[in-house]
Amino acid sequence: MKQSRLIFILLFLVLFICFSKNINALEVQYYGIEARILKNMTLETSVTFLINCSEKKFDYEMIYDIYDFSYNIKNGFGECIQNKKNISCEFLCEPDKNTINIKLNFNTAKNVKKVFDKYEFSASYPIQYNTQRIFILVYLPQTATLPTDVPNESFSPKYGQTLTDGKHIILYWEKHNLTKGESFDISVKYNLPSPPRDPSQDFAVITLTIVIIMIMIGMGTYMRRSKKDSINLILPLLKKEEKVIIDILNKYNGETFQRTLVRESNFSKATVSRLVNSLKERGIIEVEPLGRTNKIKLKLKK
């Protein structure tokens, strides 16, 4: 009799332990994540938990610091407090409810990075309680595209699926019966088109171009004026015959042939040749041989 009672007690203890493990294995019935990648490379996340009412406290921790935190509790009452990357909630279920719904909303800033012309998103979601089902939705930014024709080559885990709401490409994953201590890691590569040019940039380029053109025109005008001024400075230093040569060159916009100087000056070829050599040696003109004659150019002193 005592023996059978002992066996019954042992059997009861074994069943109690097994039943307790099953209860603990179903602490979180549903773990839902909705993450939206914004164009400024931040992540806007909503995490929803459906928790058995046997629990009174719930803790959640992310890898990165979180900000803009808020929460919402349904089917019960409670409070959630956030400290950097940690969130702690204490709650009570309504008397006639078996589960309580806790929704956490927050942003993170380090999940997205740009590599050359592509963007890479990665996130690791902790499994801090035994969980029946996890479901993850990731919204890519508007106008984003996956970089390959085969969608699952752009994201991990590869068994994820894609859909769209008409504005965004949406990726989703689902998994069942996760054990406390695991993590659900996902990553996505995507492209964004180059932003349209800012009209103010075009205006700045046009304005700069106009300024450069005006400066060049001003410099050209100054150079022409400087040329005239330089000639006026030179003339008082020249001999009468040399002034005649300079006047003829000015008549022909600063350059002409040596035979023209002979014809219009009424000087002999020898005199013109001597005057040209003298002006050339002082750097006032330059001489360019052309066949049987020379081309004479007025040159300014530097």
Residue pairs with C-beta under 8 A, 6 or more apart in sequence:
23 52
23 54
24 130
25 130
26 52
26 130
26 132
27 51
27 52
27 54
27 55
27 129
27 130
27 131
28 49
28 50
28 51
28 52
28 129
28 130
28 131
28 132
29 50
29 51
29 52
29 99
29 131
29 132
29 133
30 48
30 49
30 50
30 131
30 132
30 133
30 134
30 135
31 47
31 48
31 49
31 125
31 127
31 131
31 133
31 134
31 135
31 178
32 47
32 48
32 49
32 134
32 135
32 136
33 45
33 46
33 47
33 48
33 125
33 134
33 135
33 136
33 137
34 45
34 46
34 47
34 48
34 137
34 139
35 43
35 44
35 45
35 46
35 123
35 136
35 137
35 138
35 139
36 43
36 44
36 45
36 138
36 139
37 43
37 111
37 112
37 121
37 138
37 139
37 140
37 141
37 144
38 44
38 141
39 141
39 142
39 192
41 109
41 112
41 113
41 114
41 119
42 107
42 108
42 109
42 112
43 107
43 108
43 109
43 111
43 112
43 121
43 123
44 107
45 105
45 106
45 107
45 108
46 103
46 104
46 105
47 60
47 103
47 104
47 105
47 125
48 101
48 102
48 103
48 104
49 58
49 60
49 101
49 102
49 103
49 104
50 99
50 100
50 101
51 58
51 99
51 100
51 101
51 102
51 129
52 98
52 99
53 76
53 93
53 97
53 98
53 99
53 100
56 90
56 91
56 92
57 88
57 89
57 90
57 91
58 88
58 89
58 90
58 91
58 102
58 129
59 86
59 87
59 88
59 89
59 128
60 86
60 87
60 88
60 89
60 104
60 126
60 128
61 85
61 86
61 87
61 126
61 128
62 85
62 106
62 108
62 126
63 85
63 124
64 85
64 108
64 109
64 110
64 111
65 84
65 85
65 108
65 109
66 82
66 84
66 85
66 87
66 106
66 107
66 108
67 106
67 107
67 108
67 109
68 105
68 106
68 107
69 82
69 87
69 104
69 105
69 106
70 104
70 105
70 106
71 80
71 87
71 89
71 102
71 103
71 104
71 105
72 102
72 103
72 105
73 80
73 89
73 91
73 100
73 101
73 102
73 103
74 100
74 101
74 103
75 93
75 94
75 97
75 99
75 100
75 101
76 91
76 92
76 93
76 94
76 97
76 100
76 101
77 91
77 92
77 94
78 89
78 90
78 91
78 92
78 100
78 102
79 89
79 90
79 91
80 87
80 88
80 89
80 102
80 104
81 87
81 88
81 89
82 106
87 104
87 106
89 102
91 100
91 102
93 99
93 100
111 121
111 122
111 123
112 119
112 120
112 121
113 119
113 120
114 120
117 191
118 147
118 189
118 190
118 191
119 144
119 189
119 190
119 191
119 192
120 187
120 188
120 189
121 138
121 187
121 188
121 189
121 190
122 185
122 186
122 187
122 188
123 138
123 185
123 186
123 187
124 183
124 184
124 185
125 134
125 136
125 183
125 184
125 185
125 186
126 183
127 134
127 178
127 179
127 180
127 181
127 182
127 183
127 184
128 180
129 180
130 178
130 179
130 180
131 177
131 178
132 176
132 177
133 174
133 175
133 176
134 173
134 174
134 175
134 176
134 178
134 184
135 172
135 173
135 174
136 172
136 173
136 174
136 184
136 186
137 170
137 171
137 172
138 170
138 171
138 172
138 186
138 188
139 168
139 169
139 170
140 168
140 169
140 170
140 171
140 188
140 190
141 168
141 190
141 192
142 167
142 168
143 192
143 193
144 168
144 169
144 190
144 191
144 192
145 169
145 190
145 191
146 154
146 155
146 162
146 169
146 189
146 190
146 191
147 154
147 189
147 190
147 191
148 154
151 162
152 158
152 159
152 160
154 188
154 189
154 190
155 171
155 186
155 187
155 188
155 189
156 185
156 186
156 187
157 173
157 186
159 173
160 171
160 172
160 173
160 186
161 171
161 172
161 173
162 169
162 170
162 171
163 170
163 172
164 170
169 190
171 186
171 188
173 184
173 186
175 184
178 184
226 300
227 254
227 300
230 300
230 301
231 246
231 250
231 298
231 300
234 246
234 284
234 301
235 243
235 246
238 246
241 265
241 267
241 271
241 275
242 275
242 278
242 279
244 265
244 267
245 261
245 265
245 272
245 275
245 276
245 279
245 285
246 279
246 284
246 298
248 256
248 260
248 261
248 264
248 265
249 255
249 256
249 261
249 285
249 296
249 297
249 298
250 298
251 264
252 260
254 297
254 298
255 295
255 296
255 297
255 298
256 295
256 296
257 290
257 293
257 294
257 295
257 296
258 272
258 273
258 276
258 287
258 293
258 294
258 295
258 296
259 293
261 267
261 272
261 276
261 296
262 268
262 269
262 272
265 271
265 272
267 275
276 285
276 287
276 294
276 296
279 285
280 286
280 287
283 299
283 301
284 298
284 299
284 301
285 296
285 297
285 298
285 299
286 296
286 297
286 299
287 294
287 295
287 296
287 297
288 294
288 295
288 296
288 297
289 295
